[in-house]
């Protein structure tokens, strides 16, 4: 099946209950594997999906549904993101108006939307309480969150996105794969002697996770320790600041996977034993 998000959710549920083996594949993989394509229709798409499945049958990966608690967590997280977006849509223009516009008009505009803002903020707090309660009630999720949030810079929001993106670190069990999925893994860009581009990340990524990892890296920089020392040392050596921050994102991902794999919280006082 081609992954179409919400539209194939019911079909997946029915097929899984009927014990049909399902291979769910990203539409971009199917499209790019088909080479140069012209035209599009339901019958043509079905043929291309069938051809892809036959050609790459050695890469078959059977789909497994996430636990019901993960579905609830995903929906609550999406709702939180939507409410946060609406709050920003109201707050940001007012803040800009206050700095550069008429103060009297800004106060009037603020009064007109104050009730809406208060209601949205109240709803946001309620959603966050529901998410915390959901995590606390599930032993597996609670344990994962305790491990992941023990890493400096990783808060509940970032931990939630990491757990959802990797399906509790089962669908993506390699930190390098998650770094690629999040768009923070650098790739070489060269060809022969004519193309010598800089190493860069790919734009195909889970942008929401990449944004949160950037915020986590910036948060980790504010805390005295190894990451802050690493950043300052690399910048002093003349490295581009954004490249160093991207390296910090990778370090955070690897540290998260390390604590999950070992089942132990991050030790901030750990001293590396050198031979």
C-alpha positions in Angstrom: 0.0 0.0 0.0 1.0 3.6 -0.6 1.1 5.6 2.6 -1.6 8.3 2.3 -1.9 9.3 5.9 -5.3 9.5 7.5 -7.0 8.3 4.3 -5.7 4.7 4.6 -6.1 4.4 8.3 -9.4 2.5 8.1 -8.1 0.2 5.4 -5.1 -0.7 7.4 -7.2 -1.5 10.5 -9.6 -3.7 8.5 -6.8 -5.6 6.7 -4.8 -6.1 10.0 -7.9 -7.5 11.8 -8.5 -9.9 8.8 -4.8 -11.0 9.3 -3.7 -9.8 5.9 0.1 -9.1 5.7 0.4 -5.4 4.8 3.5 -3.6 3.4 3.1 0.1 3.8 5.5 2.2 1.7 6.1 6.0 1.4 4.7 7.5 -1.8 8.0 9.3 -2.4 9.9 6.0 -2.5 7.5 4.5 -5.0 7.6 7.6 -7.2 11.3 8.0 -7.3 11.9 4.3 -7.9 9.8 4.4 -11.0 12.1 6.8 -12.9 10.8 9.4 -15.4 6.9 9.3 -15.2 4.2 10.9 -17.3 0.5 11.0 -16.5 -1.3 10.0 -13.3 -4.5 8.1 -12.7 -5.8 5.5 -10.2 -5.1 2.6 -12.5 -1.7 3.8 -13.4 -0.8 4.4 -9.8 -2.0 0.9 -8.9 0.3 -0.6 -11.6 3.3 1.4 -10.4 2.7 0.3 -6.8 2.5 -3.3 -8.0 5.7 -3.0 -10.0 7.5 -1.4 -7.0 6.4 -4.2 -4.7 7.6 -6.9 -7.2 11.0 -5.2 -7.9 11.8 -4.5 -4.2 10.2 -7.6 -2.7 13.5 -8.4 -1.0 13.0 -5.2 1.1 9.6 -6.1 2.3 8.7 -4.8 5.7 5.3 -5.9 7.2 3.4 -3.1 8.8 2.6 -3.4 12.5 0.0 -1.1 14.1 1.2 1.1 17.0 -0.2 0.5 20.4 -3.6 2.3 21.1 -1.9 4.5 23.7 0.5 5.7 20.9 -2.5 6.6 18.7 -3.9 8.7 21.5 -0.6 10.4 22.2 -0.2 11.2 18.5 -3.7 12.8 18.2 -3.2 14.8 21.4 0.2 16.0 20.2 -1.3 17.1 16.8 -4.0 18.9 18.7 -1.4 20.7 20.9 0.5 21.8 17.8 -2.7 23.2 16.2 -3.6 25.1 19.4 -0.1 26.5 19.7 -0.3 27.6 16.1 -3.5 29.5 16.7 -2.0 31.2 19.8 1.0 32.3 17.8 -1.3 33.6 15.0 -2.9 35.9 17.5 0.1 36.9 19.6 2.8 37.5 17.1 1.0 40.3 15.1 0.0 42.0 18.3 3.7 41.9 19.5 4.9 43.4 16.2 2.1 46.0 16.3 3.2 47.0 19.8 6.8 47.5 18.8 6.2 49.5 15.6 2.6 50.6 15.5 0.2 52.8 17.4 0.1 51.8 21.1 -3.5 52.8 21.5 -4.6 50.7 18.6 -2.5 47.8 19.8 -4.3 47.9 23.2 -7.7 48.0 21.4 -6.7 45.0 19.2 -5.5 43.1 22.3 -8.8 43.7 24.1 -10.7 42.3 21.1 -8.9 38.9 21.2 -8.0 38.7 24.9 -10.9 36.3 25.6 -9.9 34.1 22.6 -6.3 34.0 23.8 -7.3 33.1 27.4 -9.5 30.3 26.1 -6.8 28.9 23.8 -4.2 29.1 26.6 -6.6 27.3 28.9 -7.3 24.6 26.3 -3.5 24.2 25.7 -2.9 23.6 29.4 -5.7 21.0 29.5 -4.2 19.2 26.5 -0.8 19.1 28.2 -2.3 17.7 31.4 -4.0 15.0 29.3 -0.7 14.1 27.6 1.1 13.9 31.0 -1.7 11.8 32.4 -1.6 9.5 29.4 2.2 9.0 29.8 1.9 8.4 33.6 -0.8 5.8 33.2 1.3 3.6 30.7 4.4 2.0 32.3 6.2 1.6 29.0 5.7 5.2 28.0 6.5 6.5 31.5 9.8 4.6 31.5 10.8 5.8 28.0 10.0 9.4 28.9 12.1 9.2 32.1 15.0 7.9 30.1 14.8 10.3 27.1 14.2 13.4 29.2 17.2 12.6 31.4 19.4 13.8 28.4 20.2 17.5 28.8 18.2 19.6 26.4 15.5 17.0 25.8 12.1 18.1 27.3 8.7 16.5 27.1 7.7 18.0 23.8 11.0 16.8 22.0 10.7 13.4 23.8 7.1 13.0 22.5 8.1 13.7 18.9 11.1 11.3 19.1 9.0 8.5 20.5 6.2 9.1 18.0 8.6 9.3 15.0 10.3 6.0 15.9 7.2 4.3 17.3 8.8 3.8 20.7 12.2 3.3 19.1 11.0 0.1 17.4 10.3 1.2 13.8 13.5 3.2 13.7 16.0 1.4 16.0 19.2 3.1 14.7 20.2 6.7 15.7 21.7 7.3 12.2 18.4 6.4 10.5 16.5 8.8 12.8 19.0 11.5 12.1 18.4 11.0 8.4 14.6 10.9 9.0 14.9 14.2 11.0 17.0 15.9 8.3 20.1 16.4 10.5 22.4 13.8 8.9 25.0 15.4 6.5 25.5 13.9 3.1 28.4 14.4 0.6 27.6 16.4 -2.5 30.3 15.8 -5.1 30.7 14.3 -8.6 34.1 13.7 -10.2 36.3 16.8 -10.3 33.7 19.3 -11.4 31.2 19.2 -8.5 32.7 19.8 -5.1 29.8 21.0 -3.0 29.7 21.3 0.7 28.4 18.4 2.8 24.8 19.2 3.6 21.6 17.8 4.9 18.7 16.7 2.7 15.5 18.7 2.5 13.4 15.5 2.7 12.9 15.3 6.4 10.3 15.4 9.2 10.5 19.1 9.6 8.6 19.3 12.9 11.2 17.0 14.5 14.1 18.9 13.0 12.7 22.2 14.4 12.4 20.6 17.9 15.9 19.1 17.8 17.2 22.6 16.9 15.5 24.1 19.9 16.8 21.2 22.1 20.4 21.9 20.8 20.0 25.6 21.6 18.7 24.7 25.1 21.6 22.3 25.7 24.1 25.1 24.8 22.8 27.1 27.7 23.9 24.5 30.2 27.6 24.2 31.3 29.0 20.9 30.3 30.4 18.8 27.4 28.0 20.1 24.7 28.7 23.7 25.5 32.4 23.1 25.6 32.2 21.2 22.3 30.3 24.1 20.6 32.7 26.8 21.9 35.8 24.8 20.9 34.5 24.1 17.3 33.5 27.8 16.8 36.9 28.9 18.1 38.4 26.6 15.5 36.6 28.5 12.7 33.7 26.1 12.1 30.4 27.4 10.8 28.0 27.8 13.8 25.1 26.1 12.1 27.2 23.1 11.2 28.3 22.8 14.8 24.6 23.1 16.0 23.7 20.4 13.5 26.4 18.2 15.0 24.8 18.9 18.4 21.5 17.7 17.1 23.1 14.4 16.0 24.8 14.1 19.4 21.4 14.5 21.2 19.9 11.8 19.0 22.7 9.4 19.7 22.5 10.1 23.5 18.8 9.4 23.5 19.3 6.0 21.8 22.1 5.2 24.1 20.0 5.7 27.3 17.1 3.8 25.7 19.3 0.9 24.6 21.0 0.6 28.0 17.9 1.2 30.0 19.7 3.7 32.2 19.3 7.4 32.7 21.9 9.8 31.3 24.8 10.3 33.7 25.9 13.9 33.7 28.9 13.1 35.8 30.1 10.2 33.8 33.9 10.3 33.2 35.2 8.6 30.1 37.9 6.0 31.0 40.8 6.5 28.6 43.3 3.7 28.0 
